């Protein structure tokens, strides 16, 4: 389909410093975000994105730690899928 991401952002491995990525991505107004990372960084990103008004879905690969991510987000896990 020759589609390209609306925006991309990186979070350094083994950190939860998501602010640089969060400043770029929600501005793209995408319907969904794909995350590949550890649960803490992904949860932090989701919380900050929601606080900025992002209402789209988040898709994570299974290495995120499904239960840990769910426990970390609580009710905010709505709209988060894990493969």
C-alpha positions in Angstrom: 0.0 0.0 0.0 3.1 2.2 0.1 2.1 3.8 3.4 4.6 5.5 5.7 4.3 6.2 9.4 2.7 9.6 10.2 5.5 10.1 12.8 8.2 8.2 14.6 9.9 8.6 17.9 12.6 6.7 19.9 13.0 5.9 23.5 16.5 4.9 24.6 16.6 1.3 25.8 16.5 0.8 29.5 15.0 4.2 30.2 11.6 5.7 30.7 12.5 9.0 29.1 9.6 9.3 26.7 9.2 13.1 26.6 11.1 13.7 23.3 9.1 11.0 21.6 5.8 12.1 23.0 6.4 15.7 21.8 6.6 14.5 18.2 4.1 11.7 17.9 0.7 12.9 19.3 1.0 16.0 17.1 0.6 13.7 14.1 -3.1 13.0 15.1 -2.8 9.4 14.1 -5.5 6.8 14.8 -3.1 4.3 16.3 0.4 4.0 17.7 2.7 1.0 17.5 5.0 0.5 20.5 8.0 -1.8 20.8 9.5 -1.6 24.2 9.5 -2.5 27.9 6.3 -2.1 29.9 7.4 0.8 32.0 8.4 3.0 29.1 5.3 2.1 27.2 3.0 2.8 30.2 4.7 6.1 30.8 4.2 7.0 27.1 0.6 6.0 27.1 -0.2 8.0 30.3 1.5 11.1 28.9 -0.2 10.7 25.5 -3.6 10.3 27.2 -2.9 13.4 29.4 -2.2 15.4 26.2 -5.6 14.3 24.8 -4.6 11.4 22.5 -7.6 9.1 22.2 -6.3 6.6 19.6 -5.3 3.0 20.2 -1.9 1.6 21.1 -0.5 -1.7 19.7 2.4 -3.4 21.4 4.3 -6.5 20.7 4.3 -9.3 23.2 7.7 -8.5 24.6 6.1 -5.6 26.4 5.0 -7.8 29.3 1.2 -8.0 29.0 0.3 -8.4 32.6 2.9 -5.9 33.8 1.6 -3.3 31.3 -2.0 -4.0 32.4 -1.2 -3.8 36.1 0.8 -0.5 35.5 -2.0 1.2 33.5 -5.1 -0.1 35.4 -8.2 1.4 33.8 -6.1 3.4 31.4 -5.3 0.1 29.6 -8.5 0.5 27.5 -7.5 0.8 23.9 -4.2 -1.0 24.3 -3.6 -4.2 22.5 -0.8 -6.7 22.7 0.1 -9.2 20.0 
